[in-house]
Amino acid sequence: MRTIYKYPLTPATEQIIKVPLLKTDPYTAVKIKQQILKLDVQENTPCLWIMVDSEQRERAVKVTLCGTGQKCYEPIEDYIDSFQVQQNSGANFVFHVFVREHE
């Protein structure tokens, strides 16, 4: 059944999330970037909203956060969006989000 799931992200540089496949037909899975509907910050936590098929198997997806001015060590494949978070000190930080299927 097609459903939209929310995936809160941690402030780590990279993380693995488990996302159920979404298929266009019985044999063809949709690329992870095409499943992502939105990246936004909710209560100062970055979140991805992803369309999934809750009856399909999960696949591992690597999410990489690169801060502005910081090196991005991960091979970058699919850029999703950027977001800002405010720290307790009042400073704003901008991060850029990339995803790719994890082996």
Solvent accessible surface area in square Angstrom, and as a share of the most:
residue,aa,sasa,rsa
1,M,139,0.62
2,R,142,0.52
3,T,45,0.26
4,I,92,0.47
5,Y,79,0.30
6,K,90,0.38
7,Y,28,0.11
8,P,78,0.49
9,L,4,0.02
10,T,73,0.43
11,P,125,0.79
12,A,46,0.36
13,T,85,0.50
14,E,81,0.36
15,Q,27,0.12
16,I,78,0.39
17,I,19,0.10
18,K,111,0.47
19,V,0,0.00
20,P,7,0.04
21,L,9,0.04
22,L,11,0.06
23,K,59,0.25
24,T,95,0.55
25,D,64,0.33
26,P,103,0.65
27,Y,199,0.76
28,T,68,0.39
29,A,44,0.34
30,V,19,0.11
31,K,140,0.59
32,I,5,0.02
33,K,88,0.37
34,Q,127,0.57
35,Q,1,0.00
36,I,23,0.11
37,L,94,0.47
38,K,105,0.45
39,L,13,0.06
40,D,59,0.30
41,V,44,0.25
42,Q,81,0.36
43,E,165,0.74
44,N,85,0.43
45,T,49,0.29
46,P,12,0.08
47,C,3,0.02
48,L,0,0.00
49,W,56,0.20
50,I,0,0.00
51,M,50,0.22
52,V,0,0.00
53,D,24,0.12
54,S,49,0.32
55,E,139,0.62
56,Q,63,0.28
57,R,165,0.60
58,E,96,0.43
59,R,19,0.07
60,A,20,0.16
61,V,1,0.00
62,K,23,0.10
63,V,0,0.00
64,T,5,0.03
65,L,8,0.04
66,C,6,0.03
67,G,7,0.07
68,T,95,0.55
69,G,85,0.82
70,Q,121,0.54
71,K,154,0.65
72,C,58,0.35
73,Y,180,0.68
74,E,24,0.11
75,P,91,0.57
76,I,69,0.35
77,E,111,0.50
78,D,41,0.21
79,Y,98,0.37
80,I,31,0.16
81,D,60,0.31
82,S,38,0.24
83,F,15,0.06
84,Q,110,0.49
85,V,15,0.09
86,Q,97,0.43
87,Q,78,0.35
88,N,168,0.86
89,S,101,0.65
90,G,40,0.39
91,A,44,0.34
92,N,94,0.48
93,F,96,0.40
94,V,51,0.29
95,F,40,0.17
96,H,50,0.22
97,V,0,0.00
98,F,30,0.13
99,V,3,0.02
100,R,40,0.15
101,E,79,0.35
102,H,70,0.31
103,E,169,0.76
